[in-house]
Amino acid sequence: MATISPEGRPEGGPEETFTAFERQRAWAIHVFTASGAVIAMLALTAVTNGDPQAAFLWLGLAFVVDGLDGPLARRYRVLEVLPRISGETLDLVVDYLTYVVVPALMLASLGLLPEGWGAATAGVVLAVSLYTFANRDMKTDDNYFEGFPAVWNVLVLYMWVLETDPWANLAVIAVCAVLTFTRLKFTHPMRVVKLRLITLVFTAIWAALSLMMVMTYPEPPVWAVVVWIALVAYFLGLTAHRSLVSGS
């Protein structure tokens, strides 16, 4: 069986021939991934237009794209069909836009931080997240993230919906920035192995509740807020168990 070189090209063994349809399908999946960059631009535009609700809806769509493109690429062997195009690199670039750049602009412009701290804090978020995306050991063998996985979009969403204190927000961001450089194991909600089924179910519930939070802001149902926060406790529990109990 042919293997894939570090450059993403097949090496060793006979070269497999793919049909025109398989190549077109692989390109379509890459275009699907790349659509996240367009979505990021629309989210940025919404932020600059003073419409955070629309921005979060665009980020929600980007979250859906990010959750689907990887499984599609693996299912249809996109790397083998188009070995010269790195879907992983494409995905990282798009994720940096949607998980980091857009939330950083939100931090700088939505009044979530103490006066005078917005631009500097956004700069820190942009800088430390580069380490996350450049880290070759970003994920463990059992698909946990090592260090805080730059899910700034999620943090900013909670800050916006819950209208938490700006100084508390600044403290949380500082802690997460430091955690970026640790070896704590953070849950990957889509690919984690342990408790996979229940985690996928909880992720789907969390996504639905997040949409509800945005659509019903500034007065989301209290019960939904409670469940929404409780789901975070579940994911943090998985993180704590994997980091402190299961070991490295």
URQUIWO-V715774 format. One line per field, one symbol per residue. phi: phi as a letter, one per 20 degrees, with the letter a starting at -180 (. if undefined). A space follows every 50 residues. Layout:
BEGIN
phi = ???
END
This chain:
BEGIN
phi = .fddfgendfbmmffeedfffffffffffffgffffffffffffffffem cfffffffffffffgffdffgffffdlffffcfedefffgfffffffeec ffffffffcdmecggndfffffffgffffffgfeffdgcefemefengel efffgffffffelffgffgffffffffffgeedfdefefecfeflfffff ffffffffffffgffdfecfgffffffgffffffffffffffeddfnf
END
